[in-house]
Amino acid sequence: MIPSRQKHKTPVIRESQPVPFDTVEEAWFWFIAAQQAKNEGARIIAGQGLVERPCEPVDILKILDRLYRRRILTMNHILVLRHYGRRNMAPDPRRIKEVRADKLWREAMDRLEPVLESKGILRANSWLVRFDPGRRAHRPSFHPPSFNPYEGVAAE
């Protein structure tokens, strides 16, 4: 005998393959947007977005929790990720007040990236996007060693 819940259930047919994120920042901003929508009452249903993703927001939350519990990420990393994720932009190292946040942001992204890549959430070799400015429209998070955040800034 088939339970009544299963009688009228239609099977989910996936017509397209999940599209992994190009960058860790893109995955992070998607996660924050999904969490904000959920907090505002939206119901998250798998496969209902415009682009099918290889994970659910809760998967990224679990990864973040695991990295925090293993002390790979600190509370400072998480606070910076949350703050700038809600602003939907990475910290700008050219601003004096955001230099430390940028350092923490880049550390967190560097620590999240291999984990997300190993799970298939990021494209393989997603780190190449950081070095090829033509692959991404917004500011890359990689800064060459000669980068000076205080250049051209007047003393206060």
Beta strands, then each sheet from edge to edge (+ up, - down):
end
